């Protein structure tokens, strides 16, 4: 996605969830991909909700299954961290410039479970992705997704409610941003049974707990459900 990892990171670009979804649609069209599965995490969950909204409007669906890892599916349950609130405000550019490997490491560690803290090697790898091509200086631009979530809430909640493909949510229940409280809201608005729960885990990143997530992913085609870990 634009602004992340080793992708392009244009400055003063006006990042939006809609554009990110446009990019995915363009890539799929370029490669002639029609039927596909979607696995998303965090910011990517919101992009996936927009892709799902578009898919719901097609005569025939293209998304076969959708699996969402920890993310703010509902703005009313997204408990933004203090630094996220600062990034969204007038001090945002200054906060981006003050971000270092040390401050980033502390922020990341705070959202991992007490039993599964990230190692220094993992934090180094995360920081490499974030800071590549000065990406950490764009945090105040990328944070616009929080406003996008508020503005398009009805569309993106309806996308989940009206999905024609099997859905699954895999969530670290102790995540202070989008943990058990988000799962409870998902169950209320969308979602069918809760399959398993392990309260000690916080935010799930795609490279942590791969075996547990793989097991849950294999269950997705059977129907909608939630797995927490």
Secondary structure as the mmCIF struct_conf table of DSSP 4:
data_model
#
loop_
_struct_conf.conf_type_id
_struct_conf.id
_struct_conf.beg_label_comp_id
_struct_conf.beg_label_asym_id
_struct_conf.beg_label_seq_id
_struct_conf.end_label_comp_id
_struct_conf.end_label_asym_id
_struct_conf.end_label_seq_id
TURN_TY1_P TURN_TY1_P1 UNK A 2 UNK A 3
BEND BEND1 UNK A 4 UNK A 4
TURN_TY1_P TURN_TY1_P2 UNK A 5 UNK A 6
BEND BEND2 UNK A 7 UNK A 7
BEND BEND3 UNK A 11 UNK A 12
HELX_RH_AL_P HELX_RH_AL_P1 UNK A 17 UNK A 30
TURN_TY1_P TURN_TY1_P3 UNK A 31 UNK A 32
BEND BEND4 UNK A 35 UNK A 35
STRN STRN1 UNK A 36 UNK A 40
TURN_TY1_P TURN_TY1_P4 UNK A 42 UNK A 42
HELX_RH_AL_P HELX_RH_AL_P2 UNK A 43 UNK A 56
TURN_TY1_P TURN_TY1_P5 UNK A 57 UNK A 57
BEND BEND5 UNK A 58 UNK A 60
STRN STRN2 UNK A 63 UNK A 69
BEND BEND6 UNK A 70 UNK A 70
BEND BEND7 UNK A 73 UNK A 74
HELX_RH_3T_P HELX_RH_3T_P1 UNK A 75 UNK A 77
HELX_RH_AL_P HELX_RH_AL_P3 UNK A 82 UNK A 88
BEND BEND8 UNK A 89 UNK A 89
TURN_TY1_P TURN_TY1_P6 UNK A 90 UNK A 91
HELX_RH_AL_P HELX_RH_AL_P4 UNK A 92 UNK A 98
HELX_RH_AL_P HELX_RH_AL_P5 UNK A 101 UNK A 110
TURN_TY1_P TURN_TY1_P7 UNK A 111 UNK A 111
BEND BEND9 UNK A 112 UNK A 112
TURN_TY1_P TURN_TY1_P8 UNK A 114 UNK A 115
BEND BEND10 UNK A 116 UNK A 116
HELX_LH_PP_P HELX_LH_PP_P1 UNK A 117 UNK A 119
HELX_RH_AL_P HELX_RH_AL_P6 UNK A 120 UNK A 131
HELX_RH_3T_P HELX_RH_3T_P2 UNK A 132 UNK A 138
HELX_RH_AL_P HELX_RH_AL_P7 UNK A 139 UNK A 142
TURN_TY1_P TURN_TY1_P9 UNK A 143 UNK A 144
HELX_RH_AL_P HELX_RH_AL_P8 UNK A 145 UNK A 151
TURN_TY1_P TURN_TY1_P10 UNK A 152 UNK A 152
HELX_RH_AL_P HELX_RH_AL_P9 UNK A 153 UNK A 161
TURN_TY1_P TURN_TY1_P11 UNK A 162 UNK A 162
BEND BEND11 UNK A 164 UNK A 165
STRN STRN3 UNK A 166 UNK A 171
TURN_TY1_P TURN_TY1_P12 UNK A 173 UNK A 174
TURN_TY1_P TURN_TY1_P13 UNK A 176 UNK A 178
BEND BEND12 UNK A 179 UNK A 179
HELX_RH_AL_P HELX_RH_AL_P10 UNK A 180 UNK A 189
TURN_TY1_P TURN_TY1_P14 UNK A 190 UNK A 190
STRN STRN4 UNK A 194 UNK A 194
TURN_TY1_P TURN_TY1_P15 UNK A 199 UNK A 200
HELX_LH_PP_P HELX_LH_PP_P2 UNK A 203 UNK A 205
TURN_TY1_P TURN_TY1_P16 UNK A 206 UNK A 207
BEND BEND13 UNK A 208 UNK A 209
HELX_RH_AL_P HELX_RH_AL_P11 UNK A 210 UNK A 219
HELX_RH_3T_P HELX_RH_3T_P3 UNK A 220 UNK A 222
STRN STRN5 UNK A 225 UNK A 228
#
